C-alpha cells in the first residue's frame, strides 16, 4: 500500500495549512474536552483537592504533549 507523499518544499503554504488545520483543530478540541470532563468528574467525586491536583498535572501533560508532537 503506497501512501501519498507531501513535498513540503513545492506545495503552496495555504494548501498545506488547509490540509493540516482540521486534524489539528479536532485534536486540540478533544484534548480540551477531555480536560474539562475530567475536571467535572474529579470535582464531583473528590472535591477541591482533586481539582488542585489536576491543575498541577495539566501543564505537565501539555508540556509532554508538545514535546511529543
C-alpha positions in Angstrom: 0.0 0.0 0.0 1.5 3.3 -1.1 0.9 6.4 0.9 0.6 9.9 -0.5 3.8 11.9 -0.2 3.6 15.6 0.5 6.5 17.6 -0.8 6.7 20.4 1.7 9.1 22.3 -0.4 6.9 22.7 -3.5 3.3 22.7 -2.2 1.8 26.1 -1.5 1.6 27.2 2.1 -2.1 27.8 2.1 -2.8 24.3 0.7 -0.6 22.8 3.5 -2.4 24.9 6.0 -5.8 23.7 4.9 -4.6 20.1 4.9 -3.2 20.2 8.5 -5.7 22.6 10.1 -8.8 20.3 10.5 -6.9 17.4 12.2 -5.0 19.7 14.4 -8.2 21.6 15.4 -10.0 18.3 16.2 -7.1 17.1 18.2 -6.9 20.2 20.3 -10.6 20.4 20.9 -10.7 16.7 22.0 -7.8 17.4 24.5 -9.7 20.4 25.8 -12.9 18.3 26.2 -11.1 15.5 28.0 -9.6 18.1 30.4 -12.9 19.7 31.1 -14.8 16.4 31.5 -12.0 15.1 33.8 -12.3 18.2 35.9 -16.0 17.8 36.2 -15.9 14.1 37.3 -13.0 14.7 39.7 -14.7 17.8 41.1 -17.8 15.9 41.9 -16.1 12.8 43.1 -13.1 14.0 45.1 -13.6 17.7 45.5 -11.3 20.7 45.7 -8.2 18.6 46.4 -8.7 16.6 43.2 -9.2 19.8 41.2 -6.0 21.2 42.7 -4.1 18.0 41.7 -5.5 18.3 38.1 -4.4 21.9 37.9 -0.9 20.9 38.9 -0.7 18.0 36.4 -2.3 19.5 33.3 0.6 21.9 32.5 3.0 18.9 32.7 0.6 16.9 30.4 0.6 19.8 27.9 4.4 20.1 28.0 4.8 16.4 27.4 2.3 16.5 24.6 4.0 19.5 23.0 7.4 17.8 23.1 5.9 14.6 21.7 4.3 16.4 18.8 
